[in-house]
Amino acid sequence: MQNLWSSWSRLEYQLFKPFDAKQQYGRLVSDYVACSCRLASQLAFNANPLLQEWCLRQGLFNLAQAAMWHKGYPAAQQPCLDQLYLLLLALNRFYQQQHDGRSRQLALQASLNQIFYQGV
């Protein structure tokens, strides 16, 4: 599990590096999302729902912020936007298992709206 944390951290760092057209940014985003989901499922297996939620939310918000950060570079922004739904689906499934899940889903959507519509 330590290896997953270090991979996730490394990918998170690379997500916010300045865009380089030579870099395969789509693959980086896919790897980051996959690592986030693997880490969250490992945390679920270890019965650690608080860290599981944090990992999924951190991944989702990092991806949304990276999409807005790379706004001038469609080659970098599009992969982030394309992959957002995976983490959003994982969080929605997580919240469906919680007793206050509906209110938490609404709060999540409001927080995402702040990221996407703050400059409009």
Contacts in CASP RR format, 6 or more apart in sequence:
PFRMAT RR
TARGET T0000
AUTHOR 0000-0000-0000
METHOD contacts of the structure
MODEL  1
MQNLWSSWSRLEYQLFKPFDAKQQYGRLVSDYVACSCRLASQLAFNANPL
LQEWCLRQGLFNLAQAAMWHKGYPAAQQPCLDQLYLLLLALNRFYQQQHD
GRSRQLALQASLNQIFYQGV
1 39 0 8 1.000
1 42 0 8 1.000
1 46 0 8 1.000
4 35 0 8 1.000
4 38 0 8 1.000
4 39 0 8 1.000
4 42 0 8 1.000
5 39 0 8 1.000
7 35 0 8 1.000
8 32 0 8 1.000
8 35 0 8 1.000
8 36 0 8 1.000
8 39 0 8 1.000
8 55 0 8 1.000
11 28 0 8 1.000
11 31 0 8 1.000
11 32 0 8 1.000
11 35 0 8 1.000
12 32 0 8 1.000
12 58 0 8 1.000
12 59 0 8 1.000
12 62 0 8 1.000
14 28 0 8 1.000
14 32 0 8 1.000
15 28 0 8 1.000
15 29 0 8 1.000
15 32 0 8 1.000
15 62 0 8 1.000
15 63 0 8 1.000
15 66 0 8 1.000
16 62 0 8 1.000
16 65 0 8 1.000
16 66 0 8 1.000
16 69 0 8 1.000
19 25 0 8 1.000
19 70 0 8 1.000
19 73 0 8 1.000
19 75 0 8 1.000
19 76 0 8 1.000
21 75 0 8 1.000
25 75 0 8 1.000
25 76 0 8 1.000
25 79 0 8 1.000
26 79 0 8 1.000
28 79 0 8 1.000
29 63 0 8 1.000
29 66 0 8 1.000
29 79 0 8 1.000
29 80 0 8 1.000
29 82 0 8 1.000
29 83 0 8 1.000
30 79 0 8 1.000
30 83 0 8 1.000
32 59 0 8 1.000
32 62 0 8 1.000
32 63 0 8 1.000
33 59 0 8 1.000
33 63 0 8 1.000
33 83 0 8 1.000
33 86 0 8 1.000
33 87 0 8 1.000
36 55 0 8 1.000
36 56 0 8 1.000
36 58 0 8 1.000
36 59 0 8 1.000
36 87 0 8 1.000
37 56 0 8 1.000
37 86 0 8 1.000
37 87 0 8 1.000
37 90 0 8 1.000
39 55 0 8 1.000
40 52 0 8 1.000
40 55 0 8 1.000
40 56 0 8 1.000
40 90 0 8 1.000
40 94 0 8 1.000
43 49 0 8 1.000
43 51 0 8 1.000
43 52 0 8 1.000
43 55 0 8 1.000
44 52 0 8 1.000
49 94 0 8 1.000
52 94 0 8 1.000
53 91 0 8 1.000
53 94 0 8 1.000
56 87 0 8 1.000
56 90 0 8 1.000
56 91 0 8 1.000
56 94 0 8 1.000
57 91 0 8 1.000
57 108 0 8 1.000
59 87 0 8 1.000
60 84 0 8 1.000
60 87 0 8 1.000
60 88 0 8 1.000
60 91 0 8 1.000
60 108 0 8 1.000
60 112 0 8 1.000
61 111 0 8 1.000
61 112 0 8 1.000
61 115 0 8 1.000
63 80 0 8 1.000
63 83 0 8 1.000
63 84 0 8 1.000
63 87 0 8 1.000
64 80 0 8 1.000
64 84 0 8 1.000
64 112 0 8 1.000
64 115 0 8 1.000
64 116 0 8 1.000
65 115 0 8 1.000
66 76 0 8 1.000
66 80 0 8 1.000
67 77 0 8 1.000
67 80 0 8 1.000
67 81 0 8 1.000
67 84 0 8 1.000
68 115 0 8 1.000
68 116 0 8 1.000
70 76 0 8 1.000
70 77 0 8 1.000
70 80 0 8 1.000
71 77 0 8 1.000
91 105 0 8 1.000
91 108 0 8 1.000
92 105 0 8 1.000
95 101 0 8 1.000
95 102 0 8 1.000
95 104 0 8 1.000
95 105 0 8 1.000
95 108 0 8 1.000
98 104 0 8 1.000
END
